[in-house]
Amino acid sequence: MLQSLGQGQVTVGDEDVRVVALRTAVARLRRQLALLPADFPDRAIAEDELADLAAMSARGVPEVPRLHRSLLLIAGAIGSVSALSRGLTEVRHAVELFGDPPRR
């Protein structure tokens, strides 16, 4: 059952749907990356950042600035690998659900 909690957060049961969407998108992109036979220079960076995003989403609602930093690193690492573009787009959409990072 979906229910709204105050500031526009929606939950399924007792879990924030944004976190579920992030966890799902990250898991999908990690699988796609693991299946990709080609090696590229920044693959380890992408794998590390995806692992960090998976860990953050497993602990609950992540910090928005950290999400955006990870997204930028992942996009920079795999942005030119066309086989991963759909998965990267899904992760970007999931990160966008959390809003913009606070301005400095």
TORKOLZA-746677 format. One record per residue (C-alpha): y, x negated, z negated; residue number from 1. Coordinates in nm, 4 decimals, always signed. Last residue first. Example, Ala and Ser with C-alpha at 12.3 -4.5 7.8 and 13.67 -1.06 7.14 Angstrom:
BEGIN
<r><Y>-0.1060</Y><X>-1.3670</X><Z>-0.7140</Z><k>2</k></r>
<r><Y>-0.4500</Y><X>-1.2300</X><Z>-0.7800</Z><k>1</k></r>
// end
This chain:
BEGIN
<r><Y>+2.6097</Y><X>-2.6779</X><Z>+0.0991</Z><k>104</k></r>
<r><Y>+2.5004</Y><X>-2.3570</X><Z>+0.2642</Z><k>103</k></r>
<r><Y>+2.1902</Y><X>-2.1824</X><Z>+0.1261</Z><k>102</k></r>
<r><Y>+1.8877</Y><X>-2.1859</X><Z>+0.3562</Z><k>101</k></r>
<r><Y>+1.8725</Y><X>-1.8954</X><Z>+0.5979</Z><k>100</k></r>
<r><Y>+1.6362</Y><X>-1.6070</X><Z>+0.5498</Z><k>99</k></r>
<r><Y>+1.2789</Y><X>-1.5921</X><Z>+0.4139</Z><k>98</k></r>
<r><Y>+1.1542</Y><X>-1.3984</X><Z>+0.7173</Z><k>97</k></r>
<r><Y>+1.2821</Y><X>-1.6867</X><Z>+0.9333</Z><k>96</k></r>
<r><Y>+0.9976</Y><X>-1.9043</X><Z>+0.8029</Z><k>95</k></r>
<r><Y>+0.7418</Y><X>-1.6560</X><Z>+0.9406</Z><k>94</k></r>
<r><Y>+0.9185</Y><X>-1.6471</X><Z>+1.2779</Z><k>93</k></r>
<r><Y>+0.9172</Y><X>-2.0286</X><Z>+1.2937</Z><k>92</k></r>
<r><Y>+0.5466</Y><X>-2.0378</X><Z>+1.2050</Z><k>91</k></r>
<r><Y>+0.4713</Y><X>-1.7885</X><Z>+1.4829</Z><k>90</k></r>
<r><Y>+0.6784</Y><X>-1.9918</X><Z>+1.7307</Z><k>89</k></r>
<r><Y>+0.4855</Y><X>-2.3061</X><Z>+1.6366</Z><k>88</k></r>
<r><Y>+0.1579</Y><X>-2.1254</X><Z>+1.7033</Z><k>87</k></r>
<r><Y>+0.2795</Y><X>-2.0106</X><Z>+2.0451</Z><k>86</k></r>
<r><Y>+0.4070</Y><X>-2.3588</X><Z>+2.1341</Z><k>85</k></r>
<r><Y>+0.0904</Y><X>-2.5446</X><Z>+2.0360</Z><k>84</k></r>
<r><Y>-0.0619</Y><X>-2.5879</X><Z>+2.3831</Z><k>83</k></r>
<r><Y>+0.2840</Y><X>-2.6854</X><Z>+2.5116</Z><k>82</k></r>
<r><Y>+0.2974</Y><X>-3.0044</X><Z>+2.3062</Z><k>81</k></r>
<r><Y>+0.6685</Y><X>-3.0929</X><Z>+2.3332</Z><k>80</k></r>
<r><Y>+0.7656</Y><X>-2.9394</X><Z>+1.9993</Z><k>79</k></r>
<r><Y>+0.4819</Y><X>-3.1057</X><Z>+1.8121</Z><k>78</k></r>
<r><Y>+0.6538</Y><X>-3.3593</X><Z>+1.5854</Z><k>77</k></r>
<r><Y>+1.0094</Y><X>-3.2334</X><Z>+1.6137</Z><k>76</k></r>
<r><Y>+0.8983</Y><X>-2.8756</X><Z>+1.5581</Z><k>75</k></r>
<r><Y>+0.6909</Y><X>-2.9822</X><Z>+1.2578</Z><k>74</k></r>
<r><Y>+0.9796</Y><X>-3.1788</X><Z>+1.1068</Z><k>73</k></r>
<r><Y>+1.2244</Y><X>-2.8944</X><Z>+1.1649</Z><k>72</k></r>
<r><Y>+0.9837</Y><X>-2.6391</X><Z>+1.0169</Z><k>71</k></r>
<r><Y>+0.9283</Y><X>-2.8585</X><Z>+0.7122</Z><k>70</k></r>
<r><Y>+1.3027</Y><X>-2.8834</X><Z>+0.6488</Z><k>69</k></r>
<r><Y>+1.3414</Y><X>-2.5070</X><Z>+0.6945</Z><k>68</k></r>
<r><Y>+1.0683</Y><X>-2.4323</X><Z>+0.4438</Z><k>67</k></r>
<r><Y>+1.2115</Y><X>-2.6844</X><Z>+0.1949</Z><k>66</k></r>
<r><Y>+1.5531</Y><X>-2.5178</X><Z>+0.2151</Z><k>65</k></r>
<r><Y>+1.3909</Y><X>-2.1758</X><Z>+0.1544</Z><k>64</k></r>
<r><Y>+1.1960</Y><X>-2.2736</X><Z>-0.1574</Z><k>63</k></r>
<r><Y>+0.8491</Y><X>-2.1212</X><Z>-0.1424</Z><k>62</k></r>
<r><Y>+0.7410</Y><X>-1.7768</X><Z>-0.2683</Z><k>61</k></r>
<r><Y>+0.3922</Y><X>-1.8070</X><Z>-0.4148</Z><k>60</k></r>
<r><Y>+0.1725</Y><X>-2.1068</X><Z>-0.4923</Z><k>59</k></r>
<r><Y>-0.0536</Y><X>-2.0700</X><Z>-0.1861</Z><k>58</k></r>
<r><Y>+0.2531</Y><X>-2.0567</X><Z>+0.0368</Z><k>57</k></r>
<r><Y>+0.3678</Y><X>-2.3953</X><Z>-0.0900</Z><k>56</k></r>
<r><Y>+0.0233</Y><X>-2.5496</X><Z>-0.0374</Z><k>55</k></r>
<r><Y>+0.0026</Y><X>-2.4198</X><Z>+0.3199</Z><k>54</k></r>
<r><Y>+0.3545</Y><X>-2.5438</X><Z>+0.3898</Z><k>53</k></r>
<r><Y>+0.2624</Y><X>-2.8895</X><Z>+0.2552</Z><k>52</k></r>
<r><Y>-0.0530</Y><X>-2.8984</X><Z>+0.4701</Z><k>51</k></r>
<r><Y>+0.1575</Y><X>-2.8009</X><Z>+0.7722</Z><k>50</k></r>
<r><Y>+0.3969</Y><X>-3.0830</X><Z>+0.6881</Z><k>49</k></r>
<r><Y>+0.1147</Y><X>-3.3366</X><Z>+0.6651</Z><k>48</k></r>
<r><Y>-0.0501</Y><X>-3.2233</X><Z>+0.9898</Z><k>47</k></r>
<r><Y>+0.2803</Y><X>-3.2292</X><Z>+1.1786</Z><k>46</k></r>
<r><Y>+0.3635</Y><X>-3.5779</X><Z>+1.0485</Z><k>45</k></r>
<r><Y>+0.0123</Y><X>-3.7004</X><Z>+1.1343</Z><k>44</k></r>
<r><Y>+0.0510</Y><X>-3.5722</X><Z>+1.4924</Z><k>43</k></r>
<r><Y>+0.3739</Y><X>-3.7642</X><Z>+1.5432</Z><k>42</k></r>
<r><Y>+0.2541</Y><X>-4.0128</X><Z>+1.8078</Z><k>41</k></r>
<r><Y>+0.0263</Y><X>-3.7823</X><Z>+2.0072</Z><k>40</k></r>
<r><Y>-0.3508</Y><X>-3.7465</X><Z>+2.0167</Z><k>39</k></r>
<r><Y>-0.5046</Y><X>-3.5025</X><Z>+2.2569</Z><k>38</k></r>
<r><Y>-0.8204</Y><X>-3.3172</X><Z>+2.1554</Z><k>37</k></r>
<r><Y>-0.6353</Y><X>-3.0138</X><Z>+2.0170</Z><k>36</k></r>
<r><Y>-0.8814</Y><X>-2.8256</X><Z>+1.7988</Z><k>35</k></r>
<r><Y>-0.7238</Y><X>-2.9472</X><Z>+1.4741</Z><k>34</k></r>
<r><Y>-0.3775</Y><X>-2.8531</X><Z>+1.6023</Z><k>33</k></r>
<r><Y>-0.4891</Y><X>-2.5006</X><Z>+1.6861</Z><k>32</k></r>
<r><Y>-0.6517</Y><X>-2.4650</X><Z>+1.3438</Z><k>31</k></r>
<r><Y>-0.3376</Y><X>-2.5899</X><Z>+1.1681</Z><k>30</k></r>
<r><Y>-0.1285</Y><X>-2.3510</X><Z>+1.3784</Z><k>29</k></r>
<r><Y>-0.3431</Y><X>-2.0548</X><Z>+1.2693</Z><k>28</k></r>
<r><Y>-0.3365</Y><X>-2.1553</X><Z>+0.9029</Z><k>27</k></r>
<r><Y>+0.0421</Y><X>-2.1946</X><Z>+0.9150</Z><k>26</k></r>
<r><Y>+0.0894</Y><X>-1.8536</X><Z>+1.0758</Z><k>25</k></r>
<r><Y>-0.1372</Y><X>-1.6814</X><Z>+0.8220</Z><k>24</k></r>
<r><Y>+0.0205</Y><X>-1.8503</X><Z>+0.5179</Z><k>23</k></r>
<r><Y>+0.3687</Y><X>-1.7712</X><Z>+0.6444</Z><k>22</k></r>
<r><Y>+0.2844</Y><X>-1.4058</X><Z>+0.7103</Z><k>21</k></r>
<r><Y>+0.1210</Y><X>-1.3737</X><Z>+0.3660</Z><k>20</k></r>
<r><Y>+0.4245</Y><X>-1.5356</X><Z>+0.2028</Z><k>19</k></r>
<r><Y>+0.6564</Y><X>-1.2971</X><Z>+0.3832</Z><k>18</k></r>
<r><Y>+0.4324</Y><X>-1.0067</X><Z>+0.2814</Z><k>17</k></r>
<r><Y>+0.4967</Y><X>-1.0843</X><Z>-0.0873</Z><k>16</k></r>
<r><Y>+0.1725</Y><X>-1.0333</X><Z>-0.2832</Z><k>15</k></r>
<r><Y>+0.1151</Y><X>-0.7816</X><Z>-0.5656</Z><k>14</k></r>
<r><Y>-0.0540</Y><X>-0.5143</X><Z>-0.3587</Z><k>13</k></r>
<r><Y>+0.1091</Y><X>-0.5713</X><Z>-0.0236</Z><k>12</k></r>
<r><Y>+0.4663</Y><X>-0.6529</X><Z>-0.1086</Z><k>11</k></r>
<r><Y>+0.8015</Y><X>-0.6044</X><Z>+0.0549</Z><k>10</k></r>
<r><Y>+1.1074</Y><X>-0.7953</X><Z>-0.0521</Z><k>9</k></r>
<r><Y>+1.4331</Y><X>-0.6299</X><Z>+0.0458</Z><k>8</k></r>
<r><Y>+1.6196</Y><X>-0.7272</X><Z>-0.2669</Z><k>7</k></r>
<r><Y>+1.4631</Y><X>-0.4751</X><Z>-0.5034</Z><k>6</k></r>
<r><Y>+1.0894</Y><X>-0.4581</X><Z>-0.4585</Z><k>5</k></r>
<r><Y>+0.9733</Y><X>-0.2399</X><Z>-0.1724</Z><k>4</k></r>
<r><Y>+0.6209</Y><X>-0.1082</X><Z>-0.1622</Z><k>3</k></r>
<r><Y>+0.3441</Y><X>-0.1309</X><Z>+0.0878</Z><k>2</k></r>
<r><Y>+0.0000</Y><X>+0.0000</X><Z>+0.0000</Z><k>1</k></r>
// end
